[in-house]
């Protein structure tokens, strides 16, 4: 029986999603906060006055956005692997 969720690919999708946060450019809002994440923005930093020195007070993470990013990347990787396997079978049958 084929397993439903490939956790190795899910782990890779999670790491790719986190790495894309640092690679893709941020979006600057007119109200003074920056958002990161691709394809869904999920990490936000707020520009407060200098009295807030703690990073936790000036950032926000949207877990639903992070999970949706991981799922989108997981589906893309799975689709690519499925198409690659079908192409191999097609080439093997034509020879």
N, CA and C of each residue as an Amber inpcrd file, in Angstrom:
protein
   285
   0.8340000  -1.1760000   0.0000000   0.0000000   0.0000000   0.0000000
   0.8820000   1.2430000   0.0000000   0.5090000   2.1710000  -0.8100000
   1.2810000   3.4010000  -0.9300000   0.9150000   4.3490000   0.2070000
   1.9360000   4.9310000   0.8340000   1.6390000   5.8490000   1.9330000
   1.0690000   7.1500000   1.3980000   0.2100000   7.7640000   2.1670000
  -0.5050000   8.9490000   1.6980000   0.3600000  10.1960000   1.7430000
   1.1170000  10.3720000   2.8130000   1.9550000  11.5600000   2.9430000
   3.4040000  11.1180000   2.9950000   4.1880000  11.6340000   2.0970000
   5.6150000  11.3610000   2.0970000   6.2730000  12.3990000   3.0100000
   6.6710000  11.9710000   4.2070000   7.1870000  12.9070000   5.2010000
   8.5590000  13.4540000   4.8250000   9.2980000  12.7370000   4.0090000
  10.5860000  13.2510000   3.5400000  10.3590000  14.4710000   2.6370000
   9.3980000  14.3680000   1.7380000   9.0780000  15.4950000   0.8570000
   8.4370000  16.6250000   1.6590000   7.6160000  16.2830000   2.6490000
   7.0020000  17.3070000   3.4960000   8.0680000  18.0770000   4.2750000
   9.0840000  17.3830000   4.7660000  10.1950000  18.0300000   5.4600000
  10.9490000  18.9590000   4.5090000  11.2050000  18.4900000   3.2970000
  11.8810000  19.3330000   2.3120000  11.0370000  20.5570000   1.9720000
   9.7360000  20.3870000   1.8550000   8.8530000  21.5160000   1.5530000
   8.8740000  22.5400000   2.6820000   8.9250000  22.0700000   3.9190000
   8.9820000  22.9930000   5.0570000  10.2810000  23.7880000   5.0440000
  11.3990000  23.1230000   4.7840000  12.6800000  23.8360000   4.7350000
  12.7340000  24.8070000   3.5660000  12.1950000  24.4150000   2.4290000
  12.1740000  25.3210000   1.2740000  11.3200000  26.5430000   1.5850000
  10.1960000  26.3370000   2.2360000   9.3300000  27.4610000   2.6010000
  10.0440000  28.4220000   3.5440000  10.7550000  27.8860000   4.5280000
  11.4890000  28.7500000   5.4560000  12.6450000  29.4630000   4.7690000
  13.3220000  28.7790000   3.8600000  14.4300000  29.4220000   3.1390000
  13.9330000  30.5040000   2.1890000  12.7800000  30.2950000   1.5800000
  12.2260000  31.3130000   0.6870000  11.8880000  32.6000000   1.4280000
  11.6620000  32.4940000   2.7300000  11.4000000  33.6890000   3.5330000
  12.5940000  34.6270000   3.4970000  13.7910000  34.0750000   3.5190000
  14.9940000  34.8970000   3.5450000  15.4940000  35.2530000   2.1530000
  15.0720000  34.5070000   1.1390000  15.5470000  34.7490000  -0.2260000
  14.6670000  35.7550000  -0.9530000  13.3600000  35.6200000  -0.8280000
  12.4480000  36.5080000  -1.5530000  12.4080000  37.8760000  -0.8880000
  12.1760000  38.9150000  -1.6630000  12.1180000  40.2560000  -1.0650000
  10.8610000  40.4400000  -0.2170000  10.9540000  41.3690000   0.7090000
   9.8070000  41.6380000   1.5740000   8.8950000  42.6670000   0.9330000
   7.6870000  42.7590000   1.4630000   6.7130000  43.7390000   0.9960000
   6.5310000  44.7710000   2.1050000   6.7680000  46.0270000   1.7910000
   6.6720000  47.1010000   2.7740000   5.2970000  47.7410000   2.7090000
   4.6290000  47.8040000   3.8490000   3.2960000  48.3930000   3.9220000
   3.4000000  49.8810000   4.2460000   2.3810000  50.6260000   3.8860000
   2.3800000  52.0600000   4.1730000   2.2200000  52.3400000   5.6650000
   1.6960000  51.3780000   6.4200000   1.5310000  51.5820000   7.8590000
   2.7710000  51.2000000   8.6560000   3.8400000  50.8150000   7.9910000
   5.1160000  50.6160000   8.6660000   5.4460000  49.2080000   9.0840000
   4.9800000  48.2120000   8.3700000   5.4120000  46.8570000   8.6770000
   5.8360000  46.1500000   7.4020000   6.7010000  45.1530000   7.5700000
   7.2300000  44.3800000   6.4490000   6.7030000  42.9560000   6.5610000
   6.3320000  42.3720000   5.4180000   5.8460000  40.9930000   5.4060000
   6.7200000  40.1590000   4.4850000   6.9960000  38.9360000   4.9140000
   7.7890000  37.9920000   4.1490000   6.9920000  36.7160000   3.9320000
   7.4270000  35.9430000   2.9440000   6.8310000  34.6440000   2.6650000
   6.4580000  34.5290000   1.2020000   6.5700000  33.3140000   0.6690000
   6.1870000  33.0770000  -0.7150000   5.5730000  31.6990000  -0.8090000
   4.4520000  31.5210000  -1.4250000   3.5540000  32.4270000  -2.1260000
   2.6310000  33.2130000  -1.2020000   2.4410000  32.7680000   0.0420000
   1.5710000  33.4760000   0.9890000   2.4520000  34.1610000   2.0310000
   2.1880000  35.4270000   2.2940000   2.9500000  36.1640000   3.3090000
   2.5520000  35.6650000   4.6920000   3.5430000  35.2770000   5.5120000
   3.2100000  34.7430000   6.8280000   4.0640000  35.3040000   7.9540000
   5.1510000  35.9830000   7.6640000   6.0260000  36.5240000   8.7030000
   6.0220000  38.0380000   8.6000000   5.7510000  38.7180000   9.7060000
   5.6070000  40.1690000   9.7080000   6.5050000  40.7750000  10.7740000
   7.1840000  41.8660000  10.4250000   7.9210000  42.6510000  11.4170000
   7.3220000  44.0430000  11.4520000   7.1630000  44.5450000  12.6550000
   6.5630000  45.8620000  12.8610000   7.6530000  46.8530000  13.2410000
   7.5610000  48.0570000  12.7040000   8.5270000  49.1060000  13.0060000
   7.9980000  49.9400000  14.1650000   8.4020000  49.5760000  15.3840000
   8.0060000  50.3110000  16.5740000   9.1090000  51.2890000  16.9600000
   8.8160000  52.1780000  17.8790000   9.8870000  53.0370000  18.3980000
  10.9880000  52.2090000  19.0570000  12.1040000  52.8320000  19.3080000
  13.2870000  52.1290000  19.7950000  13.1260000  51.5370000  21.1910000
  12.0830000  51.8770000  21.9380000  11.9520000  51.3400000  23.2940000
  11.6110000  49.8510000  23.3110000  11.1110000  49.2940000  22.2130000
  10.8440000  47.8500000  22.1720000  12.0600000  47.1540000  21.5840000
  12.8840000  46.6200000  22.4540000  14.1290000  45.9960000  22.0150000
  13.9940000  44.4950000  21.8280000  12.8920000  43.9070000  22.2770000
  12.7000000  42.4710000  22.1670000  12.1480000  42.1200000  20.7950000
  12.7400000  41.1200000  20.1720000  12.3130000  40.6970000  18.8420000
  10.8810000  40.1600000  18.8510000  10.4790000  39.5010000  19.9350000
   9.1360000  38.9190000  19.9930000   8.0380000  39.9710000  19.9820000
   8.3280000  41.1730000  20.4650000   7.3250000  42.2310000  20.4630000
   7.1750000  42.8720000  19.0970000   8.1500000  42.7070000  18.2400000
   8.1010000  43.3930000  16.9460000   7.8900000  42.4480000  15.7720000
   7.5930000  41.1630000  16.0270000   7.3560000  40.2160000  14.9380000
   6.0560000  39.4550000  15.1650000   5.5550000  38.9030000  14.0710000
   4.3420000  38.0900000  14.1280000   4.4480000  37.0020000  13.0680000
   4.0300000  35.7920000  13.4250000   4.0430000  34.6720000  12.4910000
   2.6240000  34.1420000  12.3350000   2.1610000  34.0930000  11.0970000
   0.8470000  33.5520000  10.7830000   1.0300000  32.0710000  10.4480000
   0.6570000  31.1950000  11.3810000   0.8790000  29.7630000  11.1840000
   0.0550000  29.1930000  10.0400000  -1.1350000  29.7210000   9.8230000
  -1.9600000  29.2510000   8.7090000  -1.2880000  29.5740000   7.3750000
  -0.6740000  30.7380000   7.2710000   0.0630000  31.0960000   6.0600000
   1.2730000  30.2040000   5.8510000   1.9880000  29.8960000   6.9350000
   3.1540000  29.0150000   6.8410000   2.7410000  27.6160000   6.4060000
   1.6780000  27.0910000   6.9980000   1.2080000  25.7490000   6.6370000
   0.7280000  25.7190000   5.1910000   0.0600000  26.7660000   4.7490000
  -0.3930000  26.7890000   3.3530000   0.7920000  26.8710000   2.3980000
   1.8440000  27.5980000   2.7650000   3.0490000  27.6260000   1.9380000
   3.6740000  26.2410000   1.8360000   3.7700000  25.5580000   2.9630000
   4.3560000  24.2180000   2.9690000   3.5260000  23.2770000   2.1020000
   2.2000000  23.3600000   2.1940000   1.3430000  22.4870000   1.3850000
   1.4550000  22.7890000  -0.1050000   1.5410000  24.0660000  -0.4680000
   1.6840000  24.4260000  -1.8860000   2.9990000  23.8810000  -2.4330000
   4.0760000  24.0470000  -1.6890000   5.3790000  23.5470000  -2.1440000
   5.3830000  22.0240000  -2.1740000   4.7460000  21.3690000  -1.1980000
   4.6410000  19.9100000  -1.1690000   3.9010000  19.3920000  -2.4000000
   2.8020000  20.0380000  -2.7490000   2.0320000  19.6310000  -3.9320000
   2.8520000  19.8330000  -5.2000000   3.5960000  20.9280000  -5.2800000
   4.4300000  21.1750000  -6.4610000   5.5140000  20.1080000  -6.6010000
   6.1750000  19.7490000  -5.4970000   7.2230000  18.7250000  -5.5450000
   6.6200000  17.3750000  -5.9160000   5.4790000  17.0150000  -5.3050000
   4.8310000  15.7380000  -5.6260000   4.3950000  15.6740000  -7.0830000
   3.8680000  16.7670000  -7.6050000   3.4530000  16.8080000  -9.0070000
   4.6480000  16.6300000  -9.9230000   5.7500000  17.2880000  -9.6010000
   6.9600000  17.1490000 -10.4070000   7.4580000  15.7070000 -10.4030000
   7.4650000  15.0620000  -9.2400000   7.9240000  13.6730000  -9.1440000
   6.9890000  12.7460000  -9.9170000   5.6880000  12.9670000  -9.8110000
   4.7140000  12.1440000 -10.5320000   4.8830000  12.2870000 -12.0420000
   5.0500000  13.5110000 -12.5230000   5.2570000  13.7250000 -13.9570000
   6.5630000  13.1030000 -14.4330000   7.5890000  13.1750000 -13.6100000
   8.8810000  12.5780000 -13.9580000   8.7580000  11.0590000 -14.0840000
   8.0390000  10.4190000 -13.1470000   7.8500000   8.9680000 -13.2070000
   7.0250000   8.5600000 -14.4260000   5.9800000   9.3220000 -14.7390000
   5.1600000   9.0020000 -15.9140000   5.9430000   9.1830000 -17.2040000
   6.8070000  10.1810000 -17.2450000   7.6330000  10.3940000 -18.4300000
   8.6200000   9.2480000 -18.6120000   9.1730000   8.7430000 -17.5030000
  10.0800000   7.5930000 -17.5840000   9.3470000   6.3670000 -18.1150000
   8.1170000   6.1240000 -17.6190000   7.3360000   4.9810000 -18.0950000
   6.9880000   5.1340000 -19.5700000   6.6620000   6.3350000 -19.9770000
   6.3190000   6.5870000 -21.3740000   7.5230000   6.3420000 -22.2690000
   8.6850000   6.8140000 -21.8540000   9.8970000   6.5970000 -22.6510000
  10.2700000   5.1250000 -22.6930000  10.0680000   4.4000000 -21.5940000
  10.3890000   2.9720000 -21.5620000   9.4400000   2.1810000 -22.4650000
   8.1910000   2.5850000 -22.5630000   7.2260000   1.8810000 -23.4050000
   7.4140000   2.1780000 -24.8830000   7.9680000   3.3160000 -25.2290000
   8.1490000   3.6620000 -26.6380000   9.3900000   3.0110000 -27.2260000
  10.3080000   2.5780000 -26.3950000  11.5300000   1.9470000 -26.9200000
  11.3790000   0.5080000 -27.1800000
